[in-house]
Every structure is written in structure tokens, then in C-alpha cells.
Amino acid sequence: MSLLPQRNDCSHSLKENMLNDRIESSNMTIAIIFLSQTVIGSLGNFYLLCHYLLHGHTERRVRATDLILKHLTISNSLIILSEGVPQTMAAFELKYLFNYFGCKLLFYVQRVGRSASIGITCLLSVFQTIMISPMNSCWKNLKLKAPKYIGFSISLCWVLYVFVNLIVPMYELYMSRKWSGKNIRKKRGFGYCFSNDEEKISGSIYVALIAFPEVSFTVIIIWTSGSMVFTLYGHKHRVQHIHKNNVSHRSSPESRATESILILGSTFVSFQTLSSTFHVFLALIDNPSWWLVNTARLISVCFPTVSPFLLMRQDSTASSLCFAWIRSTKFPHYIRQT
């Protein structure tokens, strides 16, 4: 009779050890995925940013599209540095290294980078829609004026989001002081920072500052993408009619650039929809599962990680230089001999 409790204790401890091993294995897997995503995204955005800076320095005239893409790369880099790096640190058990003000600064940079990324992607889609539109369309008066206002539009986007996103931490600071004398706080952990539930912004402020602009810009991106598809289809139909005797005609640089922006815009909308859906579930559920939290974190950094490689696919000079650098680092002796 005395052996039965010992066997139950042994089986219970064995199950606990197996469960702990599974948890550790899952945590290590997600940590490696976070690390790979952060490293690949950082290198891709850093390389593309250096390419646009050098290209702007060597060329006398900078294209408006390159200026937009340079700032899109900067905003994506902010997202990776403020969100991807802390998530990677938390996945490797380097948790809660930031104090209260460090966390607020981190969340502020995340919001500015994410808002700027949405706004600049929308600006890129609208600008390309205007530039490829036919001369008899309603955009014909803007085709010559649009490139002149790109620099102003980008600067306005950054200034607007830098100041608008200051409202959120100011409101949270006000709410934290309001609830400072009460002991009913609920903390929500992000792995690298804590956030008090009492500091959450109200529904009206969230809709006005975050939800409405994101939804509006996403709708505009979808609309401009549909307009670009319609324009490309008409252009392709006219080219086929003109070159019906020539089988091997190539697409124009404008068509290739538009196709790349279409891919970029559709990728952005897909990841943005997934990220928003997961974050809605996280906001509604008090105790979200481990799988839901980490999936939402991975998706939130997917577009900044993927976008530079989609842009390199369109820019032949950037992609050729990138592959040449990879070859020189992997096979330096072979290249020297040849």
C-alpha cells in the first residue's frame, strides 16, 4: 500500500518534467523565429536605406518614388528596433529590462513607426496611381504637380504623427496619476514591459487617433491598388494591340514599378488585416493563450521584415548589388581569382 503514493508522485513529476521540456522547446523555437525575423528585417532595411542614401548622393535628381521608399524604410526600421528587438530579448528570457519611462518611450516609437509606415505606404500607392494614369483621366492635372509636393507630404506625415502620438502617453500619464492612490491596478505584461489596464486610452480617443486613420489609409490603399490594376490591364491591352506581330515585347519600367508597388500594397493590407484581427482578440481576452500572443507579435513585424526584399525585387540595381555583396562575403577567394 505504501508503494502506490510513491508511484503516483513519480508519474506526476515525470508528467511535469515532460510538460516543462515542451514549454522550453516551444519558447526556444519562438525565440529563434523572433531572432531570425529581427536580424533579416534589420539587415534588409539597413541595406536598402544605405542604397537609397548613396543613390541620392550620386544622382543629381532624386526620383520621388525613391524618396518615398527611403522614408518607408526608415519607418519600418523604427518598428523592428522598437518592437522586434525587445520581443527577441523577451523570448530569450531577458524580460522587463525597461523602467516606466523607458516602456512609454518604446511604445511611443512603435506607434510613430507604425503610423508613419501606414501613411507613407498610402502616399506611395496614391502617387503611383496618379503617375500611371492616362492623360485623359481625372488625374491629368496632378501628374506634373504631384512630384513637387512629395517632400512636403512626407514631412507633414512625420510631423503629424510625432505630435499626434504624443497625446496617447500624455493621456496614459494622466490616468496613472488619477489611479495612483487606488490599489485596484491590473498589469498586463508584454514580455519586455508592463502596462496598467487603468492607463488604457478611452474608446473615442483610440478610434480618433489609431483606428480611424489606419482603416482609412487601408481603404485608400485597396482603392488605389484596384485603380492601378485597371490601368495596367488597359495599358497591356493597348500594347498587345500595337505589338500584335511582336511576341517578345517587354513590359515598361513604369509597369514593373507599378506591379512591385501593387505587391507591396497587397502584402501590407494582408499583414495589417491579420495584425488588427489578432490585436482585437488580445484586447477582448483577459488571459490570452501563449500561441495567440506570440502569433500576434510575429505578424506585427512581418511587413517591415518582408518589404525591403519586395522592393529589391523591383529595383534591379539594389538587388544586383545585394547579391554581389553576398557572393563576395561567401566566396571571396573565388571572385578574386576570376
N, C-alpha and C positions, 0 to 999 in steps of 0.2 A: 504493500500500500504506500510505502514511503517513496518508492521509485516513480510513481505516477506524477506527482507535482514537479519532480526534477525533470522528467521528460517534457512536461508542458512548458517549463521555463526554458529548456534548451531549444524547443521548437519555436517558442515565441522570440527568443533572442536571435535565432537563425533567420526568421522572417524579417526582423528589424534590420539585421545586417544586410540582407538582400535588398530591402527597400532603400536603405541608405546608399548602397552601391549604385542602385538605379538612379537615385536623385543626383549623386555626384557625377555619374556618367552623363546624365541629361544636362546638368549645369556646365560641365566641361565642353559638351557639344555646342551648346548655345554660346559659350564664351568664345570658342574657336570661330563660329559663324560671325559673331559680332566683330571679332578682331579682323577677320578676312574682309568683311564689308567695310570697316573703317579704313584699313590700310589701302585697299583697292580704290575706294572712293577718294581718299586724300591724295593719293598719287595721281589719279586721273584728273582731278580738278586742279591740282598744283601744276601738272604738266600743261594742261590746256590754258591755264591762266598765264603761265610763262610764254606760251606760244603766242597768245594774243597781245601780250605786252611787247614782245620782241617784234612781232609783225607790225604793230602800231608805231614802233620806234623806227623801223627801217622803211616803211612805206610813207610816202608823203601824204597820201589821202587815206584815211581810215574809213572802211565801209560801215554804214550804220548798223548792219546786221552783226558785224564783229564787235561793235561797241556794246550792243545788247547782250550778246553771248558772253562777253567778258564779265559784265555785271551779274549775269545769271550764274556764272562760275563762282564769283565771289559770294553770292548768297548761298549757293549750295555748300561752299566750303564752311561758311558760318554754321550751317545746320550740322554738318559732320563733326566739326570741332566742339560744338556746344551740346550735341546730343549723342552722336556716335561714340566719341571718346569717353564721356562719363559712363555710358551704358557698357562699354567694353571693360572699363575699370571695375564697375559693379559686378559684371559677370565673372571676373577673376577675383571676387571676394574683397576687392578694395572699395568698401562701401562707406558712404556717409563721411567723405573727406572734406566736404564744404560746410562752412558755417551758414547762418541765416542769410546774411547779405550776399555771400558767395552763391547760394542757391537762387536768390532773387535775380542776381546778375545773370546767372546761367539761363534761367527761364526767360529773361528779357531778351538775351541774344538769340535764343531759339525762336521766339516769336517774331523778332525783327527779320531773321534769316528766312523763316518760313513765309512770312507775309511778302517780303521782297521777291522771293522766288516765284510766288504765285503771280504777283503783279508784273514782273518782268517777263515771265512766260506768256502772259496775256498780251503784253505790249508787243512781243515778238510775233505772235500769231496775227494780231491786228495789222502790224506793219507789213508783214509778208503778204497778207490778203490785199492790202492797198497796192503794193508794188507789182503784183502779178495780174491785177485786174485789167481787163481790156480798156482801151481808150474811150469806148462809147459807154462805159459803165458810170455809175453814180460816184465812183472814187476818182474819176479822172482829174479833178481839180486838186486832189490831195497828193497825187503821185509825185509832183515836183516839190511840194511843201513839206511832206512827211519827213524826209531825211534831215531837214534843218531843225526839227523840233525833237529829235530823238534824245539828244543830250539833255535838254531841258526836262523831258518827260522822265528820264531815268533819275535825274537829280531830285525831281519832285517826288518820285516814288520813294526814294530812300529817306528824304527829309520827312515826308508824311508818316511813314511807318516808324521812324525813330521816335517821333513825338507822340504819335497815337498810341504806340505800345507802352509809353510811359504811364498812361492812365491806369493800366492794369496793376502794376506793382504799387502805385500810389494808393489805389483803392484797397489792395490787399494789406498795405501797411496801416491804413485807417481801420480796417476790420480787425486786424490783430491787436491794435490798441484798444478797440472797443471791447473785445472779448478778453483782454489781459487779466481782468480781475475775477474771471469766472473759470471754474475748473471742469468745464464740460467739453474740452477740446478733443477732437478726433484727428489723429495724424494718419496721413496716407504716405507710404514710402514709395519712392521711385528707384530705389537701389543705391542711388548716389546722393539723393536729397530727400528731406521730409517736407510735406506740405500739410498745413492745417485745414481741415474741412471748413472751418469758420471763415477762412480767408478767401473762399471761392467767390468769384465775381457773380453778381446777380444776373438773372436771365436776360434782362434788357440790355445790359452792358455787353454781355457775351454775344448776343445777336447783332448789336450795332457795330462792334469793333472787330469781331472774329468771324462769326458765321455768315453774316450778310455779304461782306466783301469776298470771302472765299467762294461762296455759292455763285455770286455774280460773275466773278472772274472765270470760274469754271464753265458757266453757261456761255460766256463770250468766247472762250477757247473752243468749245464744241461748235458754236455757230460759225466762227471763222474757219475752223477745220473743214466743216461741210462746204463752206463757200470756196475754199481752196480746192477741194476735191472736184467740185463742179467746174471751176475754172480750168483745172488741169485736164479734165475729161474733154472739155470743149477745145482746148489747145491741142491735145493729142489727136482729136478727130480732124481738126484742120490740117495738122502736119501730115497725117496719113493720107489725106485727100491730095495735098500738094505733092508729096513724095510717094505716090502710089506705085511708081515704077522702080523706086529705090527701096530695096528690102532692108538694108543695113544702115539706116539713118540712126544717129544717136540723139538722145534727149539733150536739151539745152541745159546750161548751168543753172538757170533760174528754175527749171523744172526739178532738177536734182536737189537744189536747196530747199524748194517747197516741199518735196517729198520727205526730206530729212526733218523739216520743221513739223510736218504732219505726224511723223513717227514720234517726235519729241512731245508734241502736244497730246497725242493719244496715250502715250506712256504716262505722262503727268496726270491726265484725267483718271486713268485706271488706278494708279497708286494713290491719288488723292481721295478717290471714292472709297477704296479699301481702308485707307488710314482713318478717314472720317467715320466709317461704319464701326471699326473696332474701337475708336475712342468714344463713340456714343455708348457702346456696350460697357466700356470701362467706367464711364460716368454714372451709368444706371445701376451697375452691380456693386454692392458694398464690398464683397470679398471675391474679386475675380480670380480665376484659376491661373496657375503658373503658365499654362500654354497660351491663354488669351493675352496675358500681359506681355510676354516675350514676342509673340507674333505681332502685336501692335507696335512694339518697339522696332522690330526688324523692318516692317513695312514703312514706318515713318522715315527711314533713312534710305529706302530703296531708290527713289528717284534721284537724289543727289549723287548716289553711287553710280547709277547707270547712265545718267545724262551725258557726262563727258565722253563716253565711248560712243554714244549715238551721234554726238557732234563730230567726233573724229572720223566717223564713217562717211560723213558728208564732206569734210574738209580733207582733201587729198594730201595737202602739204603737211598738215598736222599728223595724219595717220602714218605717212611715209617716214617722217622724222621720228615718230614714236617707235615704229618697228625697226628703224635703223639703230636707234639707241639701244633697244632690247638686244638686237643681234650683236652690237659692239660689246655689250656687257657680258653676253653669254659666250661669244666666240671671238675674243679679241685677237688671238693669235692667227686664226684662220683669215680674218679680214685683213690683217697686216700683210700676210703672205700674198693674198690675192690683189 
